[in-house]
Amino acid sequence: MAAQPEITQRDLRSRSKEIMDAVQGGQSFTVTRDGHQIGELTPLRRRRRFVPRSEFAAMSRTASSVSLEAFRSDQDATAVQESDDPYDR
């Protein structure tokens, strides 16, 4: 993974439009002040709220199958088995 470019606080002030356009385009930056890293500018991740049926179907075809018995066995093995009666503890 490539290191993100460093920009100074002064660069951020003087080139804010250019830098913000780059962030909007997916670029990340590390901001420095007096030679010390003080923060990061990173684009927000856009979450999709809707997955088209065709895309979901395509993902489902390539997904591995799940054994219901193995899933329940794993749940039973990790679940805390306590009685509801406080005097049985």
PyMOL Python script that loads the backbone (N, CA, C, O; Angstrom):
from pymol import cmd

cmd.read_pdbstr("""\
ATOM      1  N   MET A   1       0.842  -1.170   0.000  1.00  0.00           N
ATOM      2  CA  MET A   1       0.000   0.000   0.000  1.00  0.00           C
ATOM      3  C   MET A   1       0.896   1.245   0.000  1.00  0.00           C
ATOM      4  O   MET A   1       1.817   1.340   0.812  1.00  0.00           O
ATOM      5  N   ALA A   2       0.642   2.174  -0.878  1.00  0.00           N
ATOM      6  CA  ALA A   2       1.461   3.375  -0.984  1.00  0.00           C
ATOM      7  C   ALA A   2       1.140   4.331   0.161  1.00  0.00           C
ATOM      8  O   ALA A   2      -0.004   4.448   0.601  1.00  0.00           O
ATOM      9  N   ALA A   3       2.182   5.006   0.627  1.00  0.00           N
ATOM     10  CA  ALA A   3       1.983   5.992   1.693  1.00  0.00           C
ATOM     11  C   ALA A   3       1.252   7.196   1.110  1.00  0.00           C
ATOM     12  O   ALA A   3       1.475   7.596  -0.033  1.00  0.00           O
ATOM     13  N   GLN A   4       0.375   7.755   1.930  1.00  0.00           N
ATOM     14  CA  GLN A   4      -0.349   8.928   1.444  1.00  0.00           C
ATOM     15  C   GLN A   4       0.550  10.155   1.527  1.00  0.00           C
ATOM     16  O   GLN A   4       1.387  10.249   2.425  1.00  0.00           O
ATOM     17  N   PRO A   5       0.388  11.091   0.605  1.00  0.00           N
ATOM     18  CA  PRO A   5       1.258  12.266   0.595  1.00  0.00           C
ATOM     19  C   PRO A   5       1.048  13.151   1.824  1.00  0.00           C
ATOM     20  O   PRO A   5      -0.052  13.233   2.371  1.00  0.00           O
ATOM     21  N   GLU A   6       2.113  13.799   2.237  1.00  0.00           N
ATOM     22  CA  GLU A   6       2.040  14.740   3.350  1.00  0.00           C
ATOM     23  C   GLU A   6       1.884  16.149   2.810  1.00  0.00           C
ATOM     24  O   GLU A   6       2.510  16.523   1.817  1.00  0.00           O
ATOM     25  N   ILE A   7       1.043  16.923   3.475  1.00  0.00           N
ATOM     26  CA  ILE A   7       0.881  18.337   3.146  1.00  0.00           C
ATOM     27  C   ILE A   7       1.011  19.132   4.433  1.00  0.00           C
ATOM     28  O   ILE A   7       0.625  18.671   5.507  1.00  0.00           O
ATOM     29  N   THR A   8       1.554  20.317   4.311  1.00  0.00           N
ATOM     30  CA  THR A   8       1.692  21.154   5.500  1.00  0.00           C
ATOM     31  C   THR A   8       0.385  21.893   5.764  1.00  0.00           C
ATOM     32  O   THR A   8      -0.475  22.014   4.891  1.00  0.00           O
ATOM     33  N   GLN A   9       0.265  22.376   6.975  1.00  0.00           N
ATOM     34  CA  GLN A   9      -0.903  23.172   7.342  1.00  0.00           C
ATOM     35  C   GLN A   9      -1.008  24.389   6.416  1.00  0.00           C
ATOM     36  O   GLN A   9      -2.105  24.770   6.007  1.00  0.00           O
ATOM     37  N   ARG A  10       0.117  24.983   6.096  1.00  0.00           N
ATOM     38  CA  ARG A  10       0.124  26.152   5.201  1.00  0.00           C
ATOM     39  C   ARG A  10      -0.375  25.757   3.810  1.00  0.00           C
ATOM     40  O   ARG A  10      -1.167  26.488   3.214  1.00  0.00           O
ATOM     41  N   ASP A  11       0.079  24.604   3.278  1.00  0.00           N
ATOM     42  CA  ASP A  11      -0.421  24.130   1.980  1.00  0.00           C
ATOM     43  C   ASP A  11      -1.934  23.935   2.024  1.00  0.00           C
ATOM     44  O   ASP A  11      -2.644  24.287   1.082  1.00  0.00           O
ATOM     45  N   LEU A  12      -2.403  23.384   3.103  1.00  0.00           N
ATOM     46  CA  LEU A  12      -3.843  23.145   3.235  1.00  0.00           C
ATOM     47  C   LEU A  12      -4.609  24.463   3.160  1.00  0.00           C
ATOM     48  O   LEU A  12      -5.658  24.544   2.522  1.00  0.00           O
ATOM     49  N   ARG A  13      -4.074  25.496   3.819  1.00  0.00           N
ATOM     50  CA  ARG A  13      -4.737  26.804   3.781  1.00  0.00           C
ATOM     51  C   ARG A  13      -4.680  27.424   2.385  1.00  0.00           C
ATOM     52  O   ARG A  13      -5.684  27.927   1.879  1.00  0.00           O
ATOM     53  N   SER A  14      -3.521  27.384   1.781  1.00  0.00           N
ATOM     54  CA  SER A  14      -3.358  28.096   0.516  1.00  0.00           C
ATOM     55  C   SER A  14      -3.878  27.322  -0.696  1.00  0.00           C
ATOM     56  O   SER A  14      -4.234  27.927  -1.707  1.00  0.00           O
ATOM     57  N   ARG A  15      -3.927  25.993  -0.606  1.00  0.00           N
ATOM     58  CA  ARG A  15      -4.380  25.178  -1.742  1.00  0.00           C
ATOM     59  C   ARG A  15      -5.617  24.368  -1.384  1.00  0.00           C
ATOM     60  O   ARG A  15      -5.797  23.256  -1.882  1.00  0.00           O
ATOM     61  N   SER A  16      -6.473  24.917  -0.523  1.00  0.00           N
ATOM     62  CA  SER A  16      -7.593  24.134   0.009  1.00  0.00           C
ATOM     63  C   SER A  16      -8.513  23.593  -1.089  1.00  0.00           C
ATOM     64  O   SER A  16      -8.934  22.439  -1.014  1.00  0.00           O
ATOM     65  N   LYS A  17      -8.837  24.402  -2.110  1.00  0.00           N
ATOM     66  CA  LYS A  17      -9.741  23.916  -3.159  1.00  0.00           C
ATOM     67  C   LYS A  17      -9.130  22.725  -3.889  1.00  0.00           C
ATOM     68  O   LYS A  17      -9.790  21.706  -4.092  1.00  0.00           O
ATOM     69  N   GLU A  18      -7.870  22.860  -4.280  1.00  0.00           N
ATOM     70  CA  GLU A  18      -7.175  21.789  -4.994  1.00  0.00           C
ATOM     71  C   GLU A  18      -7.113  20.514  -4.139  1.00  0.00           C
ATOM     72  O   GLU A  18      -7.352  19.412  -4.633  1.00  0.00           O
ATOM     73  N   ILE A  19      -6.796  20.681  -2.875  1.00  0.00           N
ATOM     74  CA  ILE A  19      -6.669  19.524  -1.978  1.00  0.00           C
ATOM     75  C   ILE A  19      -8.029  18.889  -1.725  1.00  0.00           C
ATOM     76  O   ILE A  19      -8.153  17.664  -1.752  1.00  0.00           O
ATOM     77  N   MET A  20      -9.048  19.702  -1.479  1.00  0.00           N
ATOM     78  CA  MET A  20     -10.387  19.153  -1.243  1.00  0.00           C
ATOM     79  C   MET A  20     -10.937  18.466  -2.489  1.00  0.00           C
ATOM     80  O   MET A  20     -11.648  17.467  -2.378  1.00  0.00           O
ATOM     81  N   ASP A  21     -10.621  18.985  -3.664  1.00  0.00           N
ATOM     82  CA  ASP A  21     -11.025  18.312  -4.907  1.00  0.00           C
ATOM     83  C   ASP A  21     -10.361  16.933  -4.994  1.00  0.00           C
ATOM     84  O   ASP A  21     -10.989  15.964  -5.421  1.00  0.00           O
ATOM     85  N   ALA A  22      -9.090  16.851  -4.587  1.00  0.00           N
ATOM     86  CA  ALA A  22      -8.386  15.564  -4.601  1.00  0.00           C
ATOM     87  C   ALA A  22      -8.999  14.604  -3.588  1.00  0.00           C
ATOM     88  O   ALA A  22      -9.153  13.418  -3.878  1.00  0.00           O
ATOM     89  N   VAL A  23      -9.353  15.103  -2.401  1.00  0.00           N
ATOM     90  CA  VAL A  23     -10.001  14.255  -1.385  1.00  0.00           C
ATOM     91  C   VAL A  23     -11.334  13.745  -1.921  1.00  0.00           C
ATOM     92  O   VAL A  23     -11.663  12.570  -1.762  1.00  0.00           O
ATOM     93  N   GLN A  24     -12.097  14.628  -2.553  1.00  0.00           N
ATOM     94  CA  GLN A  24     -13.377  14.218  -3.127  1.00  0.00           C
ATOM     95  C   GLN A  24     -13.174  13.139  -4.198  1.00  0.00           C
ATOM     96  O   GLN A  24     -14.029  12.275  -4.397  1.00  0.00           O
ATOM     97  N   GLY A  25     -12.039  13.207  -4.872  1.00  0.00           N
ATOM     98  CA  GLY A  25     -11.715  12.203  -5.885  1.00  0.00           C
ATOM     99  C   GLY A  25     -11.134  10.914  -5.329  1.00  0.00           C
ATOM    100  O   GLY A  25     -10.814  10.005  -6.094  1.00  0.00           O
ATOM    101  N   GLY A  26     -10.989  10.816  -3.998  1.00  0.00           N
ATOM    102  CA  GLY A  26     -10.526   9.575  -3.390  1.00  0.00           C
ATOM    103  C   GLY A  26      -9.128   9.620  -2.799  1.00  0.00           C
ATOM    104  O   GLY A  26      -8.683   8.633  -2.212  1.00  0.00           O
ATOM    105  N   GLN A  27      -8.426  10.730  -2.934  1.00  0.00           N
ATOM    106  CA  GLN A  27      -7.052  10.858  -2.418  1.00  0.00           C
ATOM    107  C   GLN A  27      -7.065  11.160  -0.917  1.00  0.00           C
ATOM    108  O   GLN A  27      -7.915  11.911  -0.439  1.00  0.00           O
ATOM    109  N   SER A  28      -6.131  10.580  -0.187  1.00  0.00           N
ATOM    110  CA  SER A  28      -5.955  10.858   1.238  1.00  0.00           C
ATOM    111  C   SER A  28      -4.647  11.618   1.440  1.00  0.00           C
ATOM    112  O   SER A  28      -3.711  11.476   0.654  1.00  0.00           O
ATOM    113  N   PHE A  29      -4.590  12.423   2.497  1.00  0.00           N
ATOM    114  CA  PHE A  29      -3.399  13.203   2.815  1.00  0.00           C
ATOM    115  C   PHE A  29      -3.127  13.130   4.312  1.00  0.00           C
ATOM    116  O   PHE A  29      -4.048  12.997   5.118  1.00  0.00           O
ATOM    117  N   THR A  30      -1.844  13.219   4.673  1.00  0.00           N
ATOM    118  CA  THR A  30      -1.438  13.405   6.060  1.00  0.00           C
ATOM    119  C   THR A  30      -1.055  14.869   6.213  1.00  0.00           C
ATOM    120  O   THR A  30      -0.245  15.386   5.444  1.00  0.00           O
ATOM    121  N   VAL A  31      -1.638  15.543   7.209  1.00  0.00           N
ATOM    122  CA  VAL A  31      -1.370  16.964   7.436  1.00  0.00           C
ATOM    123  C   VAL A  31      -0.284  17.094   8.498  1.00  0.00           C
ATOM    124  O   VAL A  31      -0.319  16.418   9.526  1.00  0.00           O
ATOM    125  N   THR A  32       0.689  17.979   8.232  1.00  0.00           N
ATOM    126  CA  THR A  32       1.784  18.199   9.180  1.00  0.00           C
ATOM    127  C   THR A  32       1.809  19.652   9.628  1.00  0.00           C
ATOM    128  O   THR A  32       1.361  20.552   8.917  1.00  0.00           O
ATOM    129  N   ARG A  33       2.345  19.857  10.823  1.00  0.00           N
ATOM    130  CA  ARG A  33       2.597  21.204  11.354  1.00  0.00           C
ATOM    131  C   ARG A  33       3.964  21.162  12.017  1.00  0.00           C
ATOM    132  O   ARG A  33       4.223  20.311  12.868  1.00  0.00           O
ATOM    133  N   ASP A  34       4.817  22.060  11.635  1.00  0.00           N
ATOM    134  CA  ASP A  34       6.185  22.104  12.172  1.00  0.00           C
ATOM    135  C   ASP A  34       6.898  20.760  12.036  1.00  0.00           C
ATOM    136  O   ASP A  34       7.667  20.367  12.914  1.00  0.00           O
ATOM    137  N   GLY A  35       6.638  20.059  10.929  1.00  0.00           N
ATOM    138  CA  GLY A  35       7.300  18.789  10.665  1.00  0.00           C
ATOM    139  C   GLY A  35       6.711  17.587  11.378  1.00  0.00           C
ATOM    140  O   GLY A  35       7.222  16.476  11.237  1.00  0.00           O
ATOM    141  N   HIS A  36       5.632  17.791  12.151  1.00  0.00           N
ATOM    142  CA  HIS A  36       5.007  16.690  12.887  1.00  0.00           C
ATOM    143  C   HIS A  36       3.645  16.374  12.279  1.00  0.00           C
ATOM    144  O   HIS A  36       2.875  17.276  11.948  1.00  0.00           O
ATOM    145  N   GLN A  37       3.363  15.092  12.138  1.00  0.00           N
ATOM    146  CA  GLN A  37       2.056  14.686  11.630  1.00  0.00           C
ATOM    147  C   GLN A  37       0.997  14.999  12.674  1.00  0.00           C
ATOM    148  O   GLN A  37       1.127  14.628  13.841  1.00  0.00           O
ATOM    149  N   ILE A  38      -0.071  15.699  12.234  1.00  0.00           N
ATOM    150  CA  ILE A  38      -1.124  16.077  13.188  1.00  0.00           C
ATOM    151  C   ILE A  38      -2.501  15.552  12.803  1.00  0.00           C
ATOM    152  O   ILE A  38      -3.418  15.592  13.623  1.00  0.00           O
ATOM    153  N   GLY A  39      -2.667  15.069  11.600  1.00  0.00           N
ATOM    154  CA  GLY A  39      -3.988  14.573  11.217  1.00  0.00           C
ATOM    155  C   GLY A  39      -3.990  13.997   9.817  1.00  0.00           C
ATOM    156  O   GLY A  39      -2.986  14.010   9.105  1.00  0.00           O
ATOM    157  N   GLU A  40      -5.158  13.492   9.452  1.00  0.00           N
ATOM    158  CA  GLU A  40      -5.336  12.917   8.120  1.00  0.00           C
ATOM    159  C   GLU A  40      -6.589  13.481   7.481  1.00  0.00           C
ATOM    160  O   GLU A  40      -7.597  13.708   8.150  1.00  0.00           O
ATOM    161  N   LEU A  41      -6.515  13.700   6.202  1.00  0.00           N
ATOM    162  CA  LEU A  41      -7.692  14.028   5.403  1.00  0.00           C
ATOM    163  C   LEU A  41      -7.991  12.799   4.566  1.00  0.00           C
ATOM    164  O   LEU A  41      -7.179  12.402   3.730  1.00  0.00           O
ATOM    165  N   THR A  42      -9.126  12.205   4.779  1.00  0.00           N
ATOM    166  CA  THR A  42      -9.502  11.014   4.021  1.00  0.00           C
ATOM    167  C   THR A  42     -10.919  11.175   3.512  1.00  0.00           C
ATOM    168  O   THR A  42     -11.755  11.771   4.192  1.00  0.00           O
ATOM    169  N   PRO A  43     -11.203  10.661   2.340  1.00  0.00           N
ATOM    170  CA  PRO A  43     -12.567  10.758   1.821  1.00  0.00           C
ATOM    171  C   PRO A  43     -13.511   9.898   2.648  1.00  0.00           C
ATOM    172  O   PRO A  43     -13.119   8.852   3.166  1.00  0.00           O
ATOM    173  N   LEU A  44     -14.753  10.343   2.769  1.00  0.00           N
ATOM    174  CA  LEU A  44     -15.764   9.541   3.442  1.00  0.00           C
ATOM    175  C   LEU A  44     -16.138   8.371   2.557  1.00  0.00           C
ATOM    176  O   LEU A  44     -16.229   8.495   1.335  1.00  0.00           O
ATOM    177  N   ARG A  45     -16.352   7.235   3.193  1.00  0.00           N
ATOM    178  CA  ARG A  45     -16.824   6.078   2.433  1.00  0.00           C
ATOM    179  C   ARG A  45     -18.316   6.240   2.203  1.00  0.00           C
ATOM    180  O   ARG A  45     -19.076   6.526   3.128  1.00  0.00           O
ATOM    181  N   ARG A  46     -18.708   6.061   1.006  1.00  0.00           N
ATOM    182  CA  ARG A  46     -20.127   6.144   0.660  1.00  0.00           C
ATOM    183  C   ARG A  46     -20.713   4.743   0.755  1.00  0.00           C
ATOM    184  O   ARG A  46     -20.304   3.838   0.028  1.00  0.00           O
ATOM    185  N   ARG A  47     -21.662   4.574   1.644  1.00  0.00           N
ATOM    186  CA  ARG A  47     -22.298   3.265   1.795  1.00  0.00           C
ATOM    187  C   ARG A  47     -23.505   3.171   0.884  1.00  0.00           C
ATOM    188  O   ARG A  47     -24.340   4.073   0.822  1.00  0.00           O
ATOM    189  N   ARG A  48     -23.570   2.078   0.197  1.00  0.00           N
ATOM    190  CA  ARG A  48     -24.757   1.845  -0.617  1.00  0.00           C
ATOM    191  C   ARG A  48     -25.859   1.316   0.276  1.00  0.00           C
ATOM    192  O   ARG A  48     -25.612   0.475   1.140  1.00  0.00           O
ATOM    193  N   ARG A  49     -27.040   1.788   0.080  1.00  0.00           N
ATOM    194  CA  ARG A  49     -28.175   1.324   0.869  1.00  0.00           C
ATOM    195  C   ARG A  49     -28.961   0.247   0.122  1.00  0.00           C
ATOM    196  O   ARG A  49     -29.772  -0.458   0.722  1.00  0.00           O
ATOM    197  N   PHE A  50     -28.727   0.124  -1.160  1.00  0.00           N
ATOM    198  CA  PHE A  50     -29.502  -0.807  -1.969  1.00  0.00           C
ATOM    199  C   PHE A  50     -28.552  -1.633  -2.818  1.00  0.00           C
ATOM    200  O   PHE A  50     -27.658  -1.095  -3.471  1.00  0.00           O
ATOM    201  N   VAL A  51     -28.752  -2.928  -2.805  1.00  0.00           N
ATOM    202  CA  VAL A  51     -27.999  -3.827  -3.682  1.00  0.00           C
ATOM    203  C   VAL A  51     -28.991  -4.401  -4.677  1.00  0.00           C
ATOM    204  O   VAL A  51     -29.971  -5.031  -4.278  1.00  0.00           O
ATOM    205  N   PRO A  52     -28.757  -4.196  -5.956  1.00  0.00           N
ATOM    206  CA  PRO A  52     -29.680  -4.727  -6.957  1.00  0.00           C
ATOM    207  C   PRO A  52     -29.817  -6.244  -6.841  1.00  0.00           C
ATOM    208  O   PRO A  52     -28.859  -6.936  -6.497  1.00  0.00           O
ATOM    209  N   ARG A  53     -30.991  -6.745  -7.124  1.00  0.00           N
ATOM    210  CA  ARG A  53     -31.290  -8.178  -7.029  1.00  0.00           C
ATOM    211  C   ARG A  53     -30.289  -9.004  -7.846  1.00  0.00           C
ATOM    212  O   ARG A  53     -29.833 -10.053  -7.393  1.00  0.00           O
ATOM    213  N   SER A  54     -29.952  -8.532  -9.044  1.00  0.00           N
ATOM    214  CA  SER A  54     -29.029  -9.290  -9.899  1.00  0.00           C
ATOM    215  C   SER A  54     -27.645  -9.394  -9.253  1.00  0.00           C
ATOM    216  O   SER A  54     -26.994 -10.434  -9.350  1.00  0.00           O
ATOM    217  N   GLU A  55     -27.195  -8.326  -8.596  1.00  0.00           N
ATOM    218  CA  GLU A  55     -25.893  -8.361  -7.935  1.00  0.00           C
ATOM    219  C   GLU A  55     -25.920  -9.291  -6.726  1.00  0.00           C
ATOM    220  O   GLU A  55     -24.968 -10.037  -6.496  1.00  0.00           O
ATOM    221  N   PHE A  56     -27.005  -9.252  -5.952  1.00  0.00           N
ATOM    222  CA  PHE A  56     -27.145 -10.148  -4.803  1.00  0.00           C
ATOM    223  C   PHE A  56     -27.168 -11.607  -5.262  1.00  0.00           C
ATOM    224  O   PHE A  56     -26.535 -12.468  -4.651  1.00  0.00           O
ATOM    225  N   ALA A  57     -27.891 -11.873  -6.329  1.00  0.00           N
ATOM    226  CA  ALA A  57     -27.968 -13.237  -6.859  1.00  0.00           C
ATOM    227  C   ALA A  57     -26.593 -13.713  -7.321  1.00  0.00           C
ATOM    228  O   ALA A  57     -26.227 -14.865  -7.087  1.00  0.00           O
ATOM    229  N   ALA A  58     -25.832 -12.837  -7.974  1.00  0.00           N
ATOM    230  CA  ALA A  58     -24.489 -13.208  -8.441  1.00  0.00           C
ATOM    231  C   ALA A  58     -23.572 -13.502  -7.256  1.00  0.00           C
ATOM    232  O   ALA A  58     -22.797 -14.458  -7.303  1.00  0.00           O
ATOM    233  N   MET A  59     -23.645 -12.704  -6.203  1.00  0.00           N
ATOM    234  CA  MET A  59     -22.819 -12.950  -5.016  1.00  0.00           C
ATOM    235  C   MET A  59     -23.231 -14.254  -4.335  1.00  0.00           C
ATOM    236  O   MET A  59     -22.382 -14.995  -3.841  1.00  0.00           O
ATOM    237  N   SER A  60     -24.522 -14.529  -4.311  1.00  0.00           N
ATOM    238  CA  SER A  60     -25.021 -15.737  -3.651  1.00  0.00           C
ATOM    239  C   SER A  60     -24.560 -17.002  -4.361  1.00  0.00           C
ATOM    240  O   SER A  60     -24.308 -18.021  -3.717  1.00  0.00           O
ATOM    241  N   ARG A  61     -24.447 -16.943  -5.688  1.00  0.00           N
ATOM    242  CA  ARG A  61     -24.018 -18.128  -6.446  1.00  0.00           C
ATOM    243  C   ARG A  61     -22.587 -18.530  -6.120  1.00  0.00           C
ATOM    244  O   ARG A  61     -22.245 -19.711  -6.171  1.00  0.00           O
ATOM    245  N   THR A  62     -21.747 -17.549  -5.783  1.00  0.00           N
ATOM    246  CA  THR A  62     -20.339 -17.853  -5.522  1.00  0.00           C
ATOM    247  C   THR A  62     -20.032 -18.014  -4.031  1.00  0.00           C
ATOM    248  O   THR A  62     -18.897 -18.314  -3.661  1.00  0.00           O
ATOM    249  N   ALA A  63     -21.038 -17.818  -3.177  1.00  0.00           N
ATOM    250  CA  ALA A  63     -20.818 -17.947  -1.729  1.00  0.00           C
ATOM    251  C   ALA A  63     -20.709 -19.415  -1.350  1.00  0.00           C
ATOM    252  O   ALA A  63     -21.327 -20.275  -1.977  1.00  0.00           O
ATOM    253  N   SER A  64     -19.922 -19.694  -0.325  1.00  0.00           N
ATOM    254  CA  SER A  64     -19.793 -21.072   0.131  1.00  0.00           C
ATOM    255  C   SER A  64     -21.068 -21.487   0.873  1.00  0.00           C
ATOM    256  O   SER A  64     -21.770 -20.652   1.443  1.00  0.00           O
ATOM    257  N   SER A  65     -21.345 -22.770   0.853  1.00  0.00           N
ATOM    258  CA  SER A  65     -22.546 -23.259   1.532  1.00  0.00           C
ATOM    259  C   SER A  65     -22.291 -23.345   3.034  1.00  0.00           C
ATOM    260  O   SER A  65     -21.153 -23.492   3.479  1.00  0.00           O
ATOM    261  N   VAL A  66     -23.372 -23.250   3.801  1.00  0.00           N
ATOM    262  CA  VAL A  66     -23.271 -23.283   5.256  1.00  0.00           C
ATOM    263  C   VAL A  66     -24.041 -24.500   5.759  1.00  0.00           C
ATOM    264  O   VAL A  66     -25.195 -24.722   5.392  1.00  0.00           O
ATOM    265  N   SER A  67     -23.391 -25.265   6.588  1.00  0.00           N
ATOM    266  CA  SER A  67     -24.041 -26.420   7.192  1.00  0.00           C
ATOM    267  C   SER A  67     -24.809 -25.937   8.416  1.00  0.00           C
ATOM    268  O   SER A  67     -24.216 -25.395   9.348  1.00  0.00           O
ATOM    269  N   LEU A  68     -26.116 -26.131   8.417  1.00  0.00           N
ATOM    270  CA  LEU A  68     -26.940 -25.699   9.544  1.00  0.00           C
ATOM    271  C   LEU A  68     -26.540 -26.436  10.819  1.00  0.00           C
ATOM    272  O   LEU A  68     -26.514 -25.840  11.896  1.00  0.00           O
ATOM    273  N   GLU A  69     -26.232 -27.715  10.707  1.00  0.00           N
ATOM    274  CA  GLU A  69     -25.834 -28.498  11.883  1.00  0.00           C
ATOM    275  C   GLU A  69     -24.522 -27.976  12.475  1.00  0.00           C
ATOM    276  O   GLU A  69     -24.397 -27.847  13.692  1.00  0.00           O
ATOM    277  N   ALA A  70     -23.545 -27.678  11.613  1.00  0.00           N
ATOM    278  CA  ALA A  70     -22.265 -27.160  12.090  1.00  0.00           C
ATOM    279  C   ALA A  70     -22.442 -25.772  12.711  1.00  0.00           C
ATOM    280  O   ALA A  70     -21.798 -25.451  13.710  1.00  0.00           O
ATOM    281  N   PHE A  71     -23.309 -24.954  12.122  1.00  0.00           N
ATOM    282  CA  PHE A  71     -23.569 -23.621  12.664  1.00  0.00           C
ATOM    283  C   PHE A  71     -24.175 -23.717  14.059  1.00  0.00           C
ATOM    284  O   PHE A  71     -23.748 -23.017  14.977  1.00  0.00           O
ATOM    285  N   ARG A  72     -25.171 -24.585  14.214  1.00  0.00           N
ATOM    286  CA  ARG A  72     -25.803 -24.752  15.535  1.00  0.00           C
ATOM    287  C   ARG A  72     -24.821 -25.341  16.544  1.00  0.00           C
ATOM    288  O   ARG A  72     -24.833 -24.956  17.714  1.00  0.00           O
ATOM    289  N   SER A  73     -23.986 -26.253  16.112  1.00  0.00           N
ATOM    290  CA  SER A  73     -22.986 -26.840  16.998  1.00  0.00           C
ATOM    291  C   SER A  73     -22.002 -25.780  17.480  1.00  0.00           C
ATOM    292  O   SER A  73     -21.644 -25.752  18.657  1.00  0.00           O
ATOM    293  N   ASP A  74     -21.561 -24.900  16.563  1.00  0.00           N
ATOM    294  CA  ASP A  74     -20.668 -23.803  16.942  1.00  0.00           C
ATOM    295  C   ASP A  74     -21.340 -22.858  17.925  1.00  0.00           C
ATOM    296  O   ASP A  74     -20.712 -22.399  18.879  1.00  0.00           O
ATOM    297  N   GLN A  75     -22.608 -22.568  17.699  1.00  0.00           N
ATOM    298  CA  GLN A  75     -23.343 -21.696  18.620  1.00  0.00           C
ATOM    299  C   GLN A  75     -23.430 -22.333  20.008  1.00  0.00           C
ATOM    300  O   GLN A  75     -23.189 -21.671  21.016  1.00  0.00           O
ATOM    301  N   ASP A  76     -23.771 -23.602  20.052  1.00  0.00           N
ATOM    302  CA  ASP A  76     -23.891 -24.297  21.340  1.00  0.00           C
ATOM    303  C   ASP A  76     -22.553 -24.342  22.077  1.00  0.00           C
ATOM    304  O   ASP A  76     -22.510 -24.244  23.303  1.00  0.00           O
ATOM    305  N   ALA A  77     -21.470 -24.490  21.327  1.00  0.00           N
ATOM    306  CA  ALA A  77     -20.155 -24.587  21.946  1.00  0.00           C
ATOM    307  C   ALA A  77     -19.699 -23.257  22.543  1.00  0.00           C
ATOM    308  O   ALA A  77     -18.945 -23.243  23.516  1.00  0.00           O
ATOM    309  N   THR A  78     -20.147 -22.143  21.971  1.00  0.00           N
ATOM    310  CA  THR A  78     -19.689 -20.835  22.455  1.00  0.00           C
ATOM    311  C   THR A  78     -20.704 -20.116  23.331  1.00  0.00           C
ATOM    312  O   THR A  78     -20.350 -19.150  24.008  1.00  0.00           O
ATOM    313  N   ALA A  79     -21.939 -20.557  23.335  1.00  0.00           N
ATOM    314  CA  ALA A  79     -22.980 -19.883  24.120  1.00  0.00           C
ATOM    315  C   ALA A  79     -22.809 -20.204  25.602  1.00  0.00           C
ATOM    316  O   ALA A  79     -22.429 -21.314  25.976  1.00  0.00           O
ATOM    317  N   VAL A  80     -23.093 -19.225  26.418  1.00  0.00           N
ATOM    318  CA  VAL A  80     -23.050 -19.411  27.861  1.00  0.00           C
ATOM    319  C   VAL A  80     -24.335 -20.126  28.266  1.00  0.00           C
ATOM    320  O   VAL A  80     -25.437 -19.628  28.038  1.00  0.00           O
ATOM    321  N   GLN A  81     -24.176 -21.284  28.860  1.00  0.00           N
ATOM    322  CA  GLN A  81     -25.332 -22.081  29.249  1.00  0.00           C
ATOM    323  C   GLN A  81     -25.588 -21.877  30.738  1.00  0.00           C
ATOM    324  O   GLN A  81     -25.024 -22.583  31.574  1.00  0.00           O
ATOM    325  N   GLU A  82     -26.434 -20.916  31.060  1.00  0.00           N
ATOM    326  CA  GLU A  82     -26.766 -20.648  32.448  1.00  0.00           C
ATOM    327  C   GLU A  82     -28.241 -20.855  32.676  1.00  0.00           C
ATOM    328  O   GLU A  82     -29.057 -20.633  31.781  1.00  0.00           O
ATOM    329  N   SER A  83     -28.577 -21.274  33.854  1.00  0.00           N
ATOM    330  CA  SER A  83     -29.971 -21.457  34.232  1.00  0.00           C
ATOM    331  C   SER A  83     -30.605 -20.113  34.496  1.00  0.00           C
ATOM    332  O   SER A  83     -29.932 -19.171  34.917  1.00  0.00           O
ATOM    333  N   ASP A  84     -31.908 -20.020  34.250  1.00  0.00           N
ATOM    334  CA  ASP A  84     -32.640 -18.794  34.548  1.00  0.00           C
ATOM    335  C   ASP A  84     -32.900 -18.643  36.044  1.00  0.00           C
ATOM    336  O   ASP A  84     -33.205 -17.549  36.521  1.00  0.00           O
ATOM    337  N   ASP A  85     -32.779 -19.734  36.771  1.00  0.00           N
ATOM    338  CA  ASP A  85     -33.041 -19.714  38.215  1.00  0.00           C
ATOM    339  C   ASP A  85     -31.766 -19.277  38.933  1.00  0.00           C
ATOM    340  O   ASP A  85     -30.749 -19.965  38.848  1.00  0.00           O
ATOM    341  N   PRO A  86     -31.803 -18.126  39.649  1.00  0.00           N
ATOM    342  CA  PRO A  86     -30.588 -17.645  40.319  1.00  0.00           C
ATOM    343  C   PRO A  86     -30.098 -18.580  41.425  1.00  0.00           C
ATOM    344  O   PRO A  86     -28.932 -18.498  41.812  1.00  0.00           O
ATOM    345  N   TYR A  87     -30.966 -19.479  41.954  1.00  0.00           N
ATOM    346  CA  TYR A  87     -30.564 -20.386  43.033  1.00  0.00           C
ATOM    347  C   TYR A  87     -29.897 -21.643  42.475  1.00  0.00           C
ATOM    348  O   TYR A  87     -29.316 -22.412  43.241  1.00  0.00           O
ATOM    349  N   ASP A  88     -29.964 -21.875  41.155  1.00  0.00           N
ATOM    350  CA  ASP A  88     -29.324 -23.021  40.534  1.00  0.00           C
ATOM    351  C   ASP A  88     -27.854 -22.744  40.164  1.00  0.00           C
ATOM    352  O   ASP A  88     -27.149 -23.655  39.729  1.00  0.00           O
ATOM    353  N   ARG A  89     -27.404 -21.536  40.327  1.00  0.00           N
ATOM    354  CA  ARG A  89     -26.045 -21.184  39.913  1.00  0.00           C
ATOM    355  C   ARG A  89     -25.013 -21.623  40.890  1.00  0.00           C
ATOM    356  O   ARG A  89     -23.822 -21.395  40.675  1.00  0.00           O
TER     357      ARG A  89
END
""", "prot")
cmd.dss("prot")
cmd.show_as("cartoon", "prot")
cmd.util.cbc("prot")
cmd.orient("prot")
